[in-house]
């Protein structure tokens, strides 16, 4: 695929044709590009944008969310803000049969619109969401516990970039083949055999997006727009703890679809009542042919095993690992790791958990550092980030679910506490639960401890005999449990090469010698691949053509010409 060889971009409006063409170029050259500014500064968005977004968020509180959908019988309110504010938003709740039937009824017109019109309308949806980015950011912040800037960036600008990225892949895959072709086969002395063949992009069916409560938009937008862009109606099933960001998304998507003359039921919200198990009900419907899920390993595996009628894409938990061999910038390494451990209280699928260090220490630009000195360096850097509560909470955010604090208590008992976790009082939200990172020292033999995920601000500094043992341990743990990220620090090119070989073998993305402003947690749309699909933590590359190509089929018709 080349950036200039795919379909009739000119069929879109000039503005959206330019945006789509730039996105098509970006997914080919993999350089830096972003369509949506990530700074919430008034110099970028204007003085009125932030207060308008905050007011829009406040207007939802304690009210019925403005969404009219088929089959609604009552309203449900399931969210509890990690910041301690009362949400009380009531969402439409109703009959899954009605949602599925409405989605199926909407499919033919959307299918027949073709890839270019679908891309045009989806880009209009992204425009509308971008107009409401501060509204989205407030919704993400107060349902997930992210700090505002992170919610604006990850939940707003970066989520929109990921949506546009998936649209670009969807458009490229659907238009890589011609819509029609003339076929002629010589037949000797007789006339040649001539056929006119027409090729139709046919969506798989109803798509289901099952969202998580930590990154409801960032993790859901790729699947939502990949399915919608390839002609599939989408039912969005939000996590009960983070409904609002996706309810806002569905609201504006439905508005744009209706304005463009399409059935608004191409996108619908499926909010569940407590204990209902709505995701499992919908996932096993025969009409549901595509499922995107982000969340626990157990439920992801259940979907893979039980939703056999659908193409199932899951992003699950893993044991993200750092291999420390040596470094030319000890202070930079410690600062970089400290930031990665502290950001959003470790509640990211990409946060490092296991830090493997030889028990005899490492060579650095400051001389040889013992294992204890490496631990002290990382702990000291975390302490510097979290010492001032007002500054700390802008990195840590708030703890998103009730199981994190007991998990911290349990982790303390599994080894030597090298850096204890402590509560921080949030200056703006006294009821928020905030915890700093915990670092526990364990031996390489304790694989039963660090060989599974500990969600939250919990890291294990694992002492190994040698870097070779660290690499072997990395292969074993990630090979068994999976991971979404890995990192290595070394001044030895042979070690870096071996770490890269190990990462390829276990199918995990590797970062080498990060000491500056790029962190292992981060993934850049249009450039970095995410959710590799090559290990147990994920079964799909969430940022490539294969991710979208499974959402449609080519059906041909032919006749003699």
KOLFI-971786 format. One line per 3 residues: number of its first residue (from 1); their letters; for each residue x, y, z of C-alpha. Coordinates in steps of 0.25 Angstrom, whole numbers. Layout:
N
NUM	A	X/Y/Z; ... .
This chain:
561
1	XXX	0/0/0; 5/14/-3; -1/27/2 .
4	XXX	-5/31/-12; -10/18/-18; -23/17/-10 .
7	XXX	-37/20/-14; -44/33/-18; -41/43/-7 .
10	XXX	-46/54/-16; -60/48/-13; -60/55/0 .
13	XXX	-61/69/3; -48/77/1; -45/79/16 .
16	XXX	-48/64/19; -41/59/7; -28/67/11 .
19	XXX	-29/61/26; -31/47/21; -20/48/11 .
22	XXX	-11/53/22; -15/42/31; -13/32/19 .
25	XXX	1/37/17; 4/37/32; 1/22/34 .
28	XXX	11/19/22; 23/28/26; 20/26/41 .
31	XXX	26/39/45; 20/49/55; 7/55/51 .
34	XXX	-6/59/60; -19/65/55; -24/70/68 .
37	XXX	-16/79/77; -13/72/90; -11/85/98 .
40	XXX	-23/90/106; -17/104/105; -27/116/102 .
43	XXX	-17/120/92; -20/108/84; -35/106/87 .
46	XXX	-39/120/91; -43/126/104; -57/121/104 .
49	XXX	-55/106/101; -51/101/115; -62/108/123 .
52	XXX	-72/104/112; -67/89/113; -68/89/129 .
55	XXX	-82/95/128; -86/85/119; -81/74/128 .
58	XXX	-88/80/140; -101/80/133; -101/65/132 .
61	XXX	-100/63/147; -112/57/153; -120/58/140 .
64	XXX	-125/48/130; -115/47/119; -121/53/106 .
67	XXX	-121/41/97; -133/35/91; -131/21/86 .
70	XXX	-140/9/82; -145/-1/93; -142/9/105 .
73	XXX	-151/4/117; -144/11/129; -131/18/133 .
76	XXX	-119/14/140; -108/21/148; -96/13/152 .
79	XXX	-84/23/152; -76/27/164; -66/37/162 .
82	XXX	-52/34/168; -51/49/171; -63/48/181 .
85	XXX	-72/57/174; -87/52/172; -90/49/157 .
88	XXX	-104/43/158; -106/43/142; -117/34/138 .
91	XXX	-115/27/124; -125/20/115; -126/5/118 .
94	XXX	-135/-5/110; -136/-17/102; -124/-23/95 .
97	XXX	-133/-29/84; -138/-15/81; -124/-9/80 .
100	XXX	-119/-21/71; -131/-20/62; -130/-5/60 .
103	XXX	-115/-7/57; -118/-17/46; -129/-8/40 .
106	XXX	-119/3/39; -108/-6/32; -113/-6/18 .
109	XXX	-113/9/15; -99/10/22; -94/-1/14 .
112	XXX	-98/4/1; -93/18/4; -79/13/1 .
115	XXX	-65/15/7; -64/30/3; -77/34/8 .
118	XXX	-75/26/21; -61/33/23; -67/47/20 .
121	XXX	-78/45/31; -68/38/41; -59/50/39 .
124	XXX	-71/59/42; -73/52/55; -59/54/59 .
127	XXX	-61/69/56; -73/69/65; -65/62/76 .
130	XXX	-54/71/75; -63/83/76; -67/77/90 .
133	XXX	-53/72/94; -53/80/107; -67/73/110 .
136	XXX	-61/60/107; -48/63/116; -57/66/128 .
139	XXX	-65/54/126; -52/45/125; -46/52/137 .
142	XXX	-57/50/147; -61/36/143; -47/30/142 .
145	XXX	-39/38/152; -29/43/142; -23/57/144 .
148	XXX	-29/67/135; -18/69/125; -16/54/124 .
151	XXX	-31/53/121; -31/64/111; -19/58/104 .
154	XXX	-22/43/105; -37/44/106; -39/55/96 .
157	XXX	-28/58/85; -20/45/85; -33/37/85 .
160	XXX	-38/45/73; -24/43/66; -26/28/69 .
163	XXX	-40/28/63; -35/36/50; -24/26/49 .
166	XXX	-33/14/49; -42/21/39; -30/23/30 .
169	XXX	-27/8/30; -41/5/28; -42/14/16 .
172	XXX	-29/8/10; -33/-6/12; -47/-4/6 .
175	XXX	-41/4/-7; -29/-5/-9; -37/-12/-20 .
178	XXX	-45/-6/-31; -60/-5/-31; -61/-12/-44 .
181	XXX	-53/-19/-55; -54/-23/-69; -49/-38/-70 .
184	XXX	-45/-44/-84; -39/-58/-86; -35/-62/-100 .
187	XXX	-42/-74/-106; -34/-78/-118; -42/-76/-131 .
190	XXX	-54/-73/-124; -58/-60/-118; -51/-56/-105 .
193	XXX	-58/-59/-92; -62/-45/-87; -68/-42/-73 .
196	XXX	-72/-30/-65; -69/-32/-51; -73/-23/-39 .
199	XXX	-67/-23/-25; -75/-19/-13; -70/-16/1 .
202	XXX	-80/-24/10; -79/-21/25; -79/-33/35 .
205	XXX	-91/-29/43; -94/-23/56; -81/-18/64 .
208	XXX	-80/-18/79; -70/-9/86; -68/-14/101 .
211	XXX	-61/-2/108; -52/-1/120; -53/9/132 .
214	XXX	-39/14/131; -38/19/117; -52/19/111 .
217	XXX	-50/27/99; -35/24/96; -37/9/96 .
220	XXX	-51/9/89; -50/19/78; -41/10/69 .
223	XXX	-51/-1/69; -63/8/68; -58/16/56 .
226	XXX	-52/3/49; -65/-4/50; -73/9/46 .
229	XXX	-64/12/35; -65/-2/29; -80/-1/29 .
232	XXX	-84/-8/42; -94/-2/52; -88/-1/66 .
235	XXX	-94/-4/79; -85/3/90; -85/-4/103 .
238	XXX	-78/5/113; -72/0/127; -82/3/138 .
241	XXX	-72/12/144; -69/21/132; -82/22/124 .
244	XXX	-82/38/122; -70/39/112; -76/29/103 .
247	XXX	-90/34/104; -85/47/100; -78/40/88 .
250	XXX	-91/33/84; -99/45/86; -91/54/76 .
253	XXX	-89/42/66; -104/40/65; -106/55/63 .
256	XXX	-97/55/51; -102/42/45; -116/48/45 .
259	XXX	-112/61/40; -105/54/28; -118/46/25 .
262	XXX	-114/33/31; -121/25/42; -116/29/56 .
265	XXX	-117/15/61; -104/12/54; -98/16/67 .
268	XXX	-105/12/80; -101/12/95; -104/-1/103 .
271	XXX	-103/4/118; -105/-8/127; -112/-9/141 .
274	XXX	-104/-14/153; -101/-29/151; -108/-30/138 .
277	XXX	-96/-36/130; -101/-29/118; -87/-30/110 .
280	XXX	-88/-45/111; -103/-45/106; -99/-36/94 .
283	XXX	-86/-43/91; -93/-57/88; -104/-51/79 .
286	XXX	-103/-57/65; -104/-44/59; -92/-38/66 .
289	XXX	-81/-41/57; -69/-32/62; -65/-30/76 .
292	XXX	-55/-21/82; -51/-22/97; -41/-16/106 .
295	XXX	-40/-21/121; -37/-33/129; -30/-45/124 .
298	XXX	-41/-54/129; -52/-48/122; -44/-46/110 .
301	XXX	-42/-60/109; -56/-63/112; -60/-55/100 .
304	XXX	-50/-62/91; -55/-75/95; -70/-73/95 .
307	XXX	-73/-62/84; -69/-71/73; -79/-65/63 .
310	XXX	-71/-52/63; -57/-47/60; -52/-44/74 .
313	XXX	-41/-33/77; -36/-33/91; -26/-25/99 .
316	XXX	-24/-31/112; -14/-30/124; 1/-34/124 .
319	XXX	14/-33/132; 21/-21/126; 36/-22/128 .
322	XXX	48/-14/129; 62/-20/127; 73/-12/134 .
325	XXX	87/-16/129; 95/-3/130; 93/12/126 .
328	XXX	100/24/121; 90/33/128; 87/28/142 .
331	XXX	79/40/147; 71/41/133; 68/26/134 .
334	XXX	63/27/149; 54/40/145; 48/33/133 .
337	XXX	45/20/141; 39/29/152; 30/36/143 .
340	XXX	25/24/136; 22/17/150; 15/30/155 .
343	XXX	7/34/143; -8/31/146; -4/23/158 .
346	XXX	0/11/149; -14/9/144; -9/8/130 .
349	XXX	-8/-5/122; 6/0/117; 11/3/131 .
352	XXX	24/-5/135; 22/-15/146; 35/-23/147 .
355	XXX	49/-17/147; 60/-27/146; 73/-23/151 .
358	XXX	86/-32/153; 88/-34/168; 103/-30/166 .
361	XXX	98/-16/161; 100/-9/148; 111/0/142 .
364	XXX	106/15/140; 112/28/136; 113/31/151 .
367	XXX	121/18/153; 117/5/158; 103/5/165 .
370	XXX	99/-7/174; 85/-13/174; 82/-4/186 .
373	XXX	87/8/179; 78/5/167; 66/4/176 .
376	XXX	69/16/183; 71/24/171; 58/20/165 .
379	XXX	51/22/179; 57/36/180; 52/40/166 .
382	XXX	38/35/170; 39/43/183; 43/56/176 .
385	XXX	31/55/167; 21/52/178; 27/61/190 .
388	XXX	18/73/187; 3/68/187; -2/79/177 .
391	XXX	8/74/167; 7/59/170; -8/59/168 .
394	XXX	-6/64/154; 2/52/151; -5/41/159 .
397	XXX	-19/45/157; -28/37/166; -30/22/169 .
400	XXX	-41/17/160; -46/5/167; -47/-1/181 .
403	XXX	-38/-13/179; -25/-5/177; -23/-1/191 .
406	XXX	-25/-15/197; -15/-20/185; -5/-10/190 .
409	XXX	-6/-16/204; -5/-30/199; 8/-26/190 .
412	XXX	15/-20/203; 15/-34/209; 21/-41/197 .
415	XXX	35/-36/198; 44/-24/203; 38/-11/203 .
418	XXX	48/-2/195; 38/10/194; 25/10/201 .
421	XXX	12/15/196; 5/26/203; -7/34/202 .
424	XXX	-7/48/197; -18/58/200; -24/64/187 .
427	XXX	-24/79/189; -36/81/180; -44/68/183 .
430	XXX	-42/64/198; -50/51/196; -41/46/185 .
433	XXX	-33/33/188; -19/36/183; -7/26/185 .
436	XXX	8/28/181; 15/16/175; 20/4/183 .
439	XXX	33/-3/180; 35/-17/185; 48/-24/184 .
442	XXX	48/-39/181; 57/-50/176; 56/-56/162 .
445	XXX	51/-69/169; 38/-62/173; 32/-63/159 .
448	XXX	19/-67/166; 18/-53/171; 23/-44/159 .
451	XXX	18/-54/148; 4/-48/148; -2/-34/147 .
454	XXX	-3/-25/159; -12/-14/154; -9/-1/161 .
457	XXX	3/7/166; 11/-6/169; 25/-10/163 .
460	XXX	34/-21/167; 49/-19/166; 54/-33/163 .
463	XXX	68/-37/166; 75/-47/156; 88/-54/155 .
466	XXX	92/-47/142; 86/-39/130; 86/-53/123 .
469	XXX	77/-58/134; 68/-45/133; 66/-48/118 .
472	XXX	62/-62/121; 53/-58/131; 47/-48/122 .
475	XXX	44/-58/112; 38/-67/122; 29/-58/129 .
478	XXX	24/-50/116; 23/-62/108; 13/-68/119 .
481	XXX	6/-56/123; 8/-46/112; 11/-31/112 .
484	XXX	8/-19/104; 21/-12/106; 36/-15/110 .
487	XXX	48/-7/112; 63/-9/113; 75/0/118 .
490	XXX	89/-4/113; 101/2/108; 105/-11/101 .
493	XXX	100/-13/87; 100/-28/88; 91/-27/100 .
496	XXX	81/-18/93; 81/-27/81; 78/-39/90 .
499	XXX	67/-31/97; 61/-28/83; 62/-43/79 .
502	XXX	55/-47/92; 44/-36/89; 42/-41/75 .
505	XXX	41/-56/81; 30/-52/91; 23/-42/82 .
508	XXX	24/-29/91; 28/-15/87; 42/-11/92 .
511	XXX	47/3/96; 62/4/98; 69/14/107 .
514	XXX	58/24/110; 64/35/118; 57/48/112 .
517	XXX	42/52/109; 37/39/103; 32/29/113 .
520	XXX	29/14/111; 15/16/115; 12/25/103 .
523	XXX	8/21/89; 7/31/77; -4/29/67 .
526	XXX	0/28/53; 14/23/57; 15/13/68 .
529	XXX	8/0/67; -1/-4/79; -7/-17/84 .
532	XXX	2/-25/76; -6/-38/76; 7/-46/77 .
535	XXX	6/-50/92; -5/-54/102; -8/-39/106 .
538	XXX	-15/-36/92; -20/-44/80; -20/-32/70 .
541	XXX	-11/-21/65; -20/-9/68; -13/0/58 .
544	XXX	-11/-8/45; -19/-12/33; -22/-26/38 .
547	XXX	-29/-20/50; -39/-13/40; -39/-23/29 .
550	XXX	-46/-34/37; -58/-25/38; -63/-26/24 .
553	XXX	-63/-36/12; -62/-34/-3; -74/-40/-10 .
556	XXX	-74/-40/-25; -84/-40/-36; -81/-43/-51 .
559	XXX	-88/-44/-64; -84/-46/-79; -80/-32/-85 .
